[in-house]
Amino acid sequence: MTKETDKKRKKRKPFRHLKQSDRDRIEALLDVGHTQKEIATILQFDPGAISREIKRKQKDGHYVATVAQHKAGVKRSNSKYQGMKIERYPDLRADIIALLKQLRSPDEIAGRMKLEKRKVRVNANAIYKWLHSSWGQNYCRYLCTKRYKKRKQIKKTKREMIPNRVSLVKRPKRGEHAEGDLFVSPTKTGQQRSGAIICIPSAQLLVGTMIENKKPATMVMAVREMNSRISVADYTWDNGMENRFHEQFGTDNYFADPHSPWQKPHVENGIGLLRR
């Protein structure tokens, strides 16, 4: 067998689902006496697909397009459920539960699976979906936030808080990049404390200092103090009010998009570990 023949055999045939318009045409063509093979040729479907469609989706022995569409929708909605990627693999599920009990976050678990190049693995979003489903909700108590449901995103009005901000997309590729953020202790502790945190991903280094308040002037003093201990080319910040005086930090500064913490994941993960 030649390579070309082998490629043709392995190549998957184009596939598409039957839609309401297709089912309407099937019903109309059957009413005027067309055969299943003729219908398949007209709609450009495989004859076997048309045969199964007509056989399985009938009402009182007659094919009805609206009934067929309803049955197809119910079957498709029941074919998948939240958390199925993890429930299908017991070993994967057991490993995730064991790591959660060790107070590992879903991001850490997914990252470790990717680093180990496991054949059966899931990403952090899949783990969160499983945790927020009825299958894994019992293990949400091991999360740092102990949140049993996905937090709803609040749409905020657009405000220009950071003057002369430069987008992260304009940051040069070369150089020692660092990520910065403001750390605030959980309100449940009863004592509201704040700190400025700097993360250098390439060095796997976290540098921080406690601050009295979240005022922009206080943040300037904290960043300058940390600059005396580290040497970086630039910082990546969020759009918090504390960074309003970023031009006084003494370094080049770039800003992530609003409500996009994943654009500076290293410092966010570091803050999560500090919270624990």
C-alpha positions in Angstrom: 0.0 0.0 0.0 1.4 3.4 -1.0 1.6 6.4 1.3 -0.9 8.3 -0.8 -3.4 5.5 -0.6 -2.9 5.2 3.2 -3.5 9.0 3.5 -6.7 8.8 1.5 -8.0 5.9 3.7 -7.2 7.8 6.9 -8.7 11.1 5.7 -12.0 11.7 7.4 -15.1 12.3 5.2 -16.7 15.8 5.6 -19.5 15.7 8.1 -22.4 18.0 9.1 -25.5 17.6 11.2 -29.0 17.6 9.8 -30.7 21.0 10.4 -34.4 21.9 10.6 -34.3 23.0 7.0 -32.9 19.6 6.0 -35.5 17.7 7.9 -38.3 19.9 6.3 -37.0 18.9 2.9 -36.9 15.2 3.9 -40.5 15.3 5.0 -41.6 17.1 1.8 -39.6 14.7 -0.5 -41.0 11.7 1.3 -44.6 13.0 0.8 -44.1 13.3 -3.0 -42.7 9.7 -3.2 -39.0 10.1 -3.4 -36.8 7.2 -2.2 -34.3 7.5 0.6 -31.4 7.2 -1.9 -32.8 10.0 -4.0 -33.2 12.2 -0.9 -29.6 11.5 0.1 -28.4 12.5 -3.4 -30.5 15.8 -3.3 -29.4 16.8 0.2 -25.8 15.5 -0.4 -25.9 13.2 2.6 -24.8 9.6 3.0 -27.8 7.2 2.3 -27.2 5.5 5.6 -27.6 8.8 7.5 -30.9 9.5 5.8 -32.1 5.9 6.5 -31.2 6.2 10.2 -32.9 9.6 10.4 -36.1 8.4 8.9 -36.2 5.1 10.9 -35.4 6.6 14.3 -37.4 9.8 14.3 -40.9 8.9 13.4 -44.3 9.6 15.0 -47.0 7.0 14.4 -45.0 5.5 11.6 -44.7 8.8 9.7 -41.7 11.1 9.5 -42.5 14.6 10.9 -39.7 17.2 10.6 -40.6 19.1 13.8 -40.7 15.9 15.9 -37.4 14.8 14.4 -35.8 18.1 15.2 -37.1 17.9 18.8 -35.8 14.4 19.3 -32.4 15.3 17.9 -32.1 18.3 20.2 -32.9 16.2 23.3 -30.4 13.5 22.3 -27.7 16.0 21.7 -28.3 17.9 25.0 -28.1 14.6 26.9 -25.0 13.4 25.1 -22.7 15.7 27.2 -22.9 16.8 30.9 -20.8 19.1 33.0 -17.7 17.4 34.3 -17.9 14.4 31.9 -14.2 14.8 30.9 -13.1 13.9 34.4 -15.9 11.4 35.2 -15.0 9.3 32.2 -11.6 8.5 33.6 -11.6 7.1 37.2 -7.7 7.3 37.5 -7.7 10.9 36.4 -10.5 11.7 38.8 -8.7 10.1 41.7 -5.5 12.0 41.0 -7.3 15.3 40.9 -9.1 14.6 44.2 -5.9 13.6 45.9 -4.1 16.8 44.7 -7.1 19.0 45.8 -6.9 17.5 49.2 -3.2 18.6 49.2 -4.6 22.1 48.7 -3.3 22.3 45.1 -5.3 24.7 42.9 -6.8 23.6 39.6 -4.3 25.7 37.7 -1.4 23.9 39.5 -2.9 20.5 38.8 -3.5 21.2 35.1 0.0 22.7 34.8 1.6 19.7 36.4 -0.3 17.3 34.0 0.9 19.3 31.0 4.5 19.4 32.3 4.4 15.6 32.8 2.9 15.2 29.3 0.2 12.9 30.5 -1.8 11.3 27.8 -5.1 11.8 29.6 -5.2 15.2 31.1 -7.5 18.2 31.3 -7.0 22.0 31.6 -7.9 24.2 34.6 -11.3 25.3 33.1 -12.4 21.6 32.8 -11.4 21.0 36.5 -13.4 24.1 37.6 -16.4 23.0 35.5 -16.3 19.6 37.2 -16.0 21.2 40.6 -19.0 23.4 40.0 -21.0 20.4 38.8 -22.9 17.9 41.0 -20.1 15.4 40.5 -17.3 17.4 42.1 -19.0 20.1 44.2 -18.2 18.2 47.4 -14.5 18.9 46.8 -14.9 22.7 46.4 -14.1 23.0 50.1 -10.5 22.3 49.3 -10.3 25.4 47.0 -8.6 28.6 48.3 -11.8 30.6 47.7 -14.1 27.7 48.9 -16.5 28.9 46.3 -19.1 26.4 45.2 -20.4 28.3 42.1 -18.8 30.3 39.4 -18.6 34.0 40.3 -20.6 36.2 38.0 -18.7 38.8 36.2 -19.9 42.3 37.0 -19.9 44.7 34.0 -18.4 48.0 35.2 -18.7 51.3 33.6 -15.7 52.4 31.6 -13.5 54.9 33.6 -10.1 56.4 32.7 -8.2 55.8 35.9 -4.7 55.3 34.6 -3.4 58.3 32.6 -1.0 57.6 29.7 -1.3 53.8 30.1 0.5 51.6 27.6 -1.1 48.4 26.5 0.7 45.1 27.2 0.7 44.3 23.5 3.3 47.0 23.0 5.7 45.5 25.5 9.0 44.4 23.8 9.7 40.7 23.7 13.3 41.0 25.0 14.3 42.0 28.5 13.7 40.9 32.1 9.9 41.3 32.5 8.2 41.4 35.8 4.5 41.4 36.9 3.2 43.5 39.7 0.0 43.7 41.7 -1.6 44.8 45.0 -2.2 42.1 47.6 -5.1 42.6 50.0 -5.8 40.2 52.8 -9.2 38.5 52.9 -12.0 40.4 54.7 -12.8 37.2 56.7 -9.6 37.7 58.7 -11.0 40.8 60.3 -7.8 42.8 59.7 -7.5 44.5 56.3 -3.8 44.5 55.3 -2.2 45.4 52.0 1.0 44.7 50.2 2.7 45.3 46.9 4.0 42.2 45.2 6.4 41.8 42.3 7.0 38.5 40.5 9.9 37.8 38.1 8.8 34.7 36.2 12.2 33.8 34.7 13.8 33.8 38.1 10.8 32.3 39.9 11.2 35.1 42.5 8.5 36.9 44.5 9.4 40.3 46.1 6.9 42.1 48.3 6.5 44.8 50.9 3.6 45.7 53.2 2.0 49.1 52.7 -0.2 51.2 55.0 -3.0 51.9 52.4 -3.8 51.6 48.8 -3.2 55.2 47.8 -1.2 55.9 44.6 1.4 57.8 46.5 2.0 54.9 48.9 2.3 52.5 45.9 5.0 54.7 44.4 7.1 54.5 47.5 6.6 50.7 47.7 7.7 50.1 44.1 10.7 52.4 44.4 11.8 50.4 47.5 11.5 47.1 45.6 13.4 48.6 42.7 16.4 49.0 44.9 16.4 45.2 45.5 15.8 43.9 42.0 16.7 44.8 38.4 14.0 44.4 35.7 13.3 46.0 32.3 9.6 46.6 32.9 6.5 45.8 34.9 3.1 44.6 33.9 0.2 45.9 36.1 -3.6 45.8 36.2 -5.8 48.9 36.0 -6.2 49.5 39.7 -6.4 53.0 41.1 -3.2 52.4 43.1 -1.2 52.5 39.8 -2.4 56.0 38.9 1.1 57.5 39.4 2.9 54.7 37.4 5.1 57.4 35.7 6.8 57.9 39.0 7.8 54.2 39.5 11.1 54.7 37.8 10.6 51.8 35.2 8.8 51.2 32.0 5.2 50.1 32.8 2.6 48.2 30.7 -1.0 47.4 31.5 -3.1 44.3 31.0 -6.6 44.6 29.5 -9.4 45.5 32.0 -10.7 42.4 33.9 -8.0 40.1 32.4 -5.9 38.7 35.2 -4.8 35.8 33.0 -2.5 38.3 31.2 -0.2 38.3 34.3 -0.7 34.8 35.6 2.5 34.4 37.6 1.9 37.2 40.1 -1.8 36.1 40.4 -0.7 32.6 41.2 1.9 33.9 43.7 -0.8 35.9 45.5 -3.0 32.8 45.6 -0.1 30.9 47.3 0.4 33.7 49.8 -3.3 33.7 50.7 -3.0 30.0 51.6 
